[in-house]
Amino acid sequence: MKLLESTEHDLIFGMTPSQQATFERILREYPVNPDKQTAISRTRDDDELTEEQELLEEAMAERRTDNRRDVRNFLREPGRFEQQDDEVRLRLRRTRVNWLLEVLNEIRVGHWHQLGSPEIEETVLTPENLEQYISMQLSAEFQMVLLDALNGARE
């Protein structure tokens, strides 16, 4: 996937049909860890944080529900992907880039948690975890393309 054009309102990327299929597959994985709890504090284990923890989990569950719906709508939106010769064009509104980065990051981090939160050099690949590792890495690659496009588009 590469940036082809940057307009005031849109970023237009080119990709192969295979890259499109991979991009869509990665996004459909959202949310990777829907029940994964995010601790409000790693250093405090007080009973007083129970209510705050419950509020955090409730807010995150609502956010995941909204994002799941938004991912589905994003992928179904007419004109999102346009076939042009041997290439597929992805039109992305600038106002949606941060949202897409957030979704890809949650997918990447979810897989990382499923892998046991390893340091990259410590990752032991097995037939059972290879798919998670690949999805984690591909999510990161798509994030980098989007970030590079934003940085290049601002210059």
N, C-alpha and C positions, 0 to 999 in steps of 0.2 A: 504494500500500500504506500502510495506516495502523493504528496500534495501536488496538484496540477494547477490550481488557480485559487487565488485569495481575493474575495471581493469585500465590500463594506459589510455585507450581512452573512456571507457564506464562505465556507472552505469546501473546495471540491477536490476529492481524492480519486486517484485511479488505482484500480486493483484488478487482478486476474479473477476469473470466476471461482477458482479454487480459494483465493484469499477471501473473497466474499463469503463463500460457504463456511470458511473457518471463522471469520469475524462474526457471522450470524450464530454459529454454533456456540462460540464463547459467550456471546451476550445471552443466549437462551439458558445458559447455566445459572444465571442470576436467580435467586441468591444461592451461593454455594453453601453457606453455613447459616440457614435461617434461624436455627435455635442456638447458635453460638452466643454465649453471654459475653458482654464487654464489661469488665470490672470498672466501676467508677473510681476505684483507688487500688493500687497494687500494694500500698504500704499500710493502709488502715483496714482493719477487719472489725470495725465497731458495729454494734447493733444500730447505731444512729444512722448509718449509711443504708440501711435496708430500704427505707422509703425512697431515697434518692436512686438507689439501684433499680428498684421497681419502675420508677418514672423513666429512667434511662432505657430500660428494656422495652417498655411500652412505646416510647418515642421511636426507638430503632425498629420495632416491629411495624409500626405505622409507615415509617420511611421505606422499609423493604417492600411493603404492600404497594405503596405508590410507585416505587421504582420498578417493580415487577410489571405493573400495568403500563408504565411509561416505556419500558423496554419493548413490550409486545406492540404497543402503538408505534414506536419508533421504527421497528422492523417492517411493519405493515403499511406505513405511510406511502401513499402513491408518489412516485418520483424520487423516493429515497435512493434507490439503485436504478441506474439507467445503463442498459447495454449499448455500447458504442464500439462497433467493429469487434476487436478481440479483447476489449477492455470494459470493465464495469466502472461506472462513475458513482461515487458516493457524495451526495450533497448534504453538508452538515451546517446547520445554522450556528453562527458564532455563539448565540445565546445558549446553545445546548452543549457546548464543548466541555464546560466544567462538570455538568451532569454526567456526560459520558465518561469522563475521566474518573469520576467518583464510582460509577458502576464497575468499570474495568478494574479499579483498585480494590473494590470489595470482592470481586471475583478472584483476583490475584491473591489477596490476603486470606480469603477463605480457603483456597487450595493450600496455601502455605501452612495455615493452622491444621488442615487435615493431614499434611505431611509431618506434623509434629514440630512446626516452627523451626526448622533446621537452618543453620548457616549453609549457604550455597555449597561450599566445599565439603560439608558434612553430609549432604544429601546422598542417601543410598537408594539407588533406583532399583525397583523390583517390578515384575509384571503387574503387580497389584497397584502400584502407585505411579506408574509411568504416565498414565492419562492425566492425573492430577498435576504432575510436574510439567507436562507439556502445556496444559491449559494455563498454569501459573505463568510460565515463560511467555506464552503467546499474548496473554493479557498485558504483560509488561511491555512487550514489543508494540502492541497497538497504542498503549499509553505514550510511549516514546515518540511514535509517529505524530500523534496529536500534539504533544508538547513541542516538538520540533516545528510543527506547522504553526503553532501559536507564536513561538519565538521568532520564526522567520517572517511571519505575517505582520509582526509589530515593528520590524526593523525598517 
